[in-house]
Structures are given as C-alpha cells and as structure tokens.
C-alpha cells in the first residue's frame, strides 16, 4: 500500500520546524528515521496532510556526554549511538539495549529520540529512558521546555508532547559509581517485537547492594520503574541470602507488571517470562558493579542472540523497529 497524499516540508532550522508544526497542528507528523511512521502511513493507519521532515535541520545529530547525563539529539541514529564509545563508557546500558532494537538496517536509519517519541510499550528505548530517570528536551512556539520521563508517557503511542512541539533531544541520566547494568529480552524470532524484556541497574556499596531498579518492555502500558531495593538492599551478591533476595525481587516484578495477551503469548506467559528474565539478569548487573568486573564488559554476540524460550534468555532477541 501507499500513503495518502501529503505535503512534504523540509525545514532547515528548529524554529522553521516549529513554525510549520504550529501552522498545521494535529494534521502534521514529524519525520526523522521513519522506521515506524512510514509503515503506519503505508497501511493508512494515519493520514496526516503534512509531513515535517527534520533530516536537514542542523545541530540535531550529536551525542554529548557530561558528568550527569548522555544527551542524544533527535537525528542520532540507533546505530550511531550504539557505536559511540564515549556514550558506552558513560552509560553501558545504552548499547546493552540498542543491540536488541530490530535489525541493523533499521538501526542504521531509525533514531533513538524518534523511538521514544513513538512511545510504543514494546520499544526498548522508552524503557531505558525511564530506568535512567531521563528527560525529553522540547522546542515549541513558547520556547524550550523539559519533560521528565514520568510526565512524558501518557499511554500506548501517546505522549504529553503538544502538536506544535518538537522533541529535539533526550538526556539519559548516568548512574552513580559502583552501578552495574544489564538488559535482556525474549522474542519468538530475530527482529520480532519482544514478548517481554527487562533492564536493570544494581548499585553495590561496600560489598552489598545499596540500590536496585528495573524497567520493562512489552509488559506494561507505559514505561515504569520498579524499585527492587526493598528486596535486594543490604544483601551481598553470590551468597545464600542473595538467592532468597532474587526470589523476592522476582515476586515483586510478578506483582508489578500488567501484560496483555495476544496471538504471540498469553498474559500469564509474559508475566512468567519477564519474572524469569529479571531473575537471570540481576546477577549480571551485580557482577558488573564489582570493582573487579567493570560495567563496560560486554559481549555483542550474546547480546544479539534471538530467543525462542526463556532457557536461552540471557541478553537475547531483537525487538521492535522504531523511528
């Protein structure tokens, strides 16, 4: 199928893009990577009269690392962020998640900010924005503003971004020293949407867990963060008490998520799956938090392994294609 007729706009500045969006309102869509938008247009699930193509806008294709965050511009492709050694050194979780985003061809074109603005609960990067206490930077006719992740996602494919506003960047917050991270998901086939996924961050201080949190893919309506510190706090990884703490954390996840069933998996299966994935990935994050095992240690091959069952779940599967 082909999209319905639309008028193509190619602004050269953020101000021009905002001006067009202000003029066309809800009848316009922003095009960056287009890996979700174009299929939607082709299937005529959406028929905007105006397409605002921001690919010529200068200054939106940079990755900036500070002591507090990794800032990603609206035109940074998934693959570019994945390959950024500076971003990886500052926040390994980004690469750990990005290698699970769809196929390489989609990552070469799709943008991280576009994926977040698309707000698909099956997307990896909205969950990572939540886990890192991230912020969306927005430009609009009234000027610039910032939206915390918890205020940005309103529902399935719904955000608090106004029709006349443009998401120009996102900032992923960095974790404190002594924090290890890990991400894993399970999909039926290479490139499928994840049936379930989880990212975790574990901080170890003086040999015991001082903080732990998790966010999820495909098992909640909107991105959410679950504090696992009540289950894991004060426990030394690798001990007998650690095994009991992992059981408690898994039960907390089971009670937190609220998946929906579909033709690919029932709600009960998704709940069981994400619980097991969390149980398996928490020790990986804890190991990376140890001084003898730097958080940067990462195996690309194991991270990209497609999954067909929970037994092969460690760092597996590729998920949804995003903008």
N, C-alpha and C positions, 0 to 999 in steps of 0.2 A: 504494500500500500504506500501511498504518498501523502504527505501532509496537506492540509487545507491551505489555500493561498494566504500568504502573509507578506507584510512589508519588512524588508531587512534594513536594520540600522547598524552602522559601523562607527560608533563614536571613537574619538582619539584620546579623550580625557575622561576622568571620573565625573567631572562636572557635566560634560556633554551627555554621558550615560544617564546620570541622574535627571537631567533635563528631559530626556526622551521618556524615561520611566514616569516622570511626573506628568507629562503630557498624555501618555497613553493609559496610565493607571493599570487596572486589573486586566486590560486587554493586551498586556505585553509580557514577554518572558525573556529572561537573560540567558544568553548562550555563552558558555565558556568551553568546557570539554565536550558537552553534548551527549555523553555516553548513556545517560538516562533520558534526557529531554528528546533527542531525535527519535528514538523508538516510540516514545509516547506520542509525538507528533505524527509519525508514520502510521500508527494504529488509530489515530484520531481520537485518542483518549483526552487530548487537549487540542484546542484550535485557536490559539492566540492570533490576533490580527497583526501583531508586531513582534519581531524578534530583535532583541538588542544584543548584538554580537560584540563582546568586550575584548576580543582577542587582540585588537590593535591598541588598546589602552596601555600607555606606558606606565611602568613602575609597579605593576601587579604581579610580577614574575619572580620575586625574590624570597629567599629564606633567610631569616635573621635570627641569630642565637644570642640571647642575653643571659645574665645570671638567673633570671626568673622565668624565662619562657622561650619557646621556639615559635617565632612568628612566621606564618606562611601566607603569601599573597594569593589573591584569587585566581591567578593564572599559572600557579605552580602545579605541574602535573604530578600525579601519584608517583610515577617513576623517578622524576627529578627529586622529590622529597625522599624517596626510598634510597636513592644513591648518594644523598648528601651525607658526607662523613661528619660534618660539623653537627648536623641535626641528630645523627645517630649517637655521637659521643655525648651529647647533652641529654638525649631522651631516646634510648634504645627502643622503647615501646612503639615508637612510630614505625620503624622498619619491621618490627615484630608483627605488627598488624597489617601494614601495607602489602607485604608479600602474599597476603590472603585475599586481596582485592581482585576479583575476577581474573582475566587473562592479561599477559604482558601487553598485548595490543591495546587493551582498554586502559591499562595503567599508563601507557605512553601518551594517551590523549586526555583521559579524564583528569579532573582537578580535585584536589582534596577539599577545597572550600566548596566547590560545587556539590560534592558528595554530602557534605554537612548541611548545606542549604536545601538539598533534596529531602533530607530528614526521613530517610527510609529506616525503619527499625531493623531491617535486615542488613544495613550497611555497617561496615566496620568503623569508619572514622567518626560518626556521631558518638559511638560508644567510647572511643578514645578521647574525644573532646570532653566528655563527661568525667571520665576517670582522672583526667589531668586538671580538672577544675578550669576548663578553658573558657575563652571569651571570643565572641564574634565582633569584629570591627565593622561598622556600618557607616555608609555615607548616604545622606538624604538631602532634600531641599532645605531642611532646617539646620544642616551641618552634620558633623560626625557624632556618633554615639557608640557605646559599647554595650553588648548584651551578654550577660553571663549565660553559660550553657543551660542552667536550670530554668532560665526565663525564655530561652530561645525556642526550645522544642515544645510545641503545644499538643501535637497529636500525629497520627500517621500522615506523613508528607505535608505537615502543617507547622509553620514557624511563626514567630512574632515579628518577622521582617515585613515591613509595610510594602505595599505595591510599588511605591515610588522610591524605595530604598535599594541600595546595592551593597551586598556583603563584599568588602574589599580585602579582608584578611581574617585569619583566626590565629589566636595565640594559645598554644598548648603549654600549660604550666609545668615547670620542672619539679621533680621530686627532691626531697631532702637527701643528704648524704646517707649512705647505708641502705638505700632502697633498691630492691631488685624487682624487675617486671617480667611478665610473660603474657602471651596471648595464644589462644588456640580456638579452633572451631571445627565443626564436623559438617561435611556436605556429602550428598549422595554421589556426585560426580564432580570431576575437575571443572571449575567455572560455575557451578550451581550456587544459588543462594545458600547460605549456611542454614542448616536445621537448628543449630544452636552454636553460640560462641561466647567466649568469656575472656576478658582482660583483667589482670590482677597486678597490684603493687603491694609489696611487703617491705616494711622498714624494720631492720634489725639493729638494736642498740645494746651494746654490752652482751651480745650473745643471745638475746631473747627478742621476740617480736614486740615492737613498740607501736606499730600501726599496720593495718592491712585493709584493703578495699578492693572491690570488684565492680566491673560494669559488664553489660551483656549485649549479645546480638541475637535477634530473632525470637526473643522470649519475653519481651516487654513492649508495651505500646509505644513508649518513648524512652530514650536513654535514661538510665537511672544508675545510681551508685549505691552499693550496699557496703556499709562499714562492717568489716569482719574482725575488728579489733576485740570486741567482746568475746569472740570465740578463740582467737589466736594470741591475744595480748599476754605478755609475760611468759610465753612458752618458748623453750629452746628447740629450734628445728632439729629433727632427726632423733628425738628422744621418744620414749613410750608415751609421754604426755602429748607430744606432737601428733601422734596418730589419733588420739582421742580428740584433740583440738580440730584436726582436719574433719573428723566426723561431725563435730558440732558446726563447723563452718559450712559443710555440705548441707546440713539440715537447715541452716539459716538461708542458704541460697534456694533450697527447695520451697521454703515458705515465702520467699520474696518474689520470685518470678511468676508471671501470669501468662503463659504461652497460649496461642490458639492452634487448634488442629487444622490440618488441610490434607490435600491428597498425598503429600510427601511424608507427613508424620503426624501422629496424634498429639494432643496437648500433653498427655501423660508421658509419652515417649520423649518429647522435647524437654519436659521438666526433669525427667530422669537423666537425659543426656547432658544437660548443662550442669547438673549437680555433679555428675561423674567427671566432666571436663574440669570443673573447678577444683575438685579433689586432686586431680592429677597435675594441674598447672601451678598450684600454690607452692609445692616443694621446689619447683624450678625457679620461681621468683625468689624464694627464700635462699636458695643456693647462690643466686646471683647477688644477693645482698651481702654475702660474706666477703670479708677483705681478701680472702684467697681465691675468690671466684668472681672477677669483675663482671659487672652488669652488662658490659659490652660483648661478652662471649655470646656468639650467635651462630647457628647453623642454618644457612639458607636452604639447603636441600631438605632437611627435615621439616622446615617451616612451610614448605610448599607442597608437602605430600598430601594428595587428595584422600579423603576419608570415605569409608563406606560403613564403618561401625565404630562404636566407642572404643573398641580394643586397639584401634590404630590412631587414637585421637591426639597424641602429643604433637602440637604445632602443625595441624593439618588443614587441608581443604582450602579452596578458594571460594570467595563469596560473591556478593552482588557487584555487578558493574555499576559504577557511579559516574556522576558528571565529572 
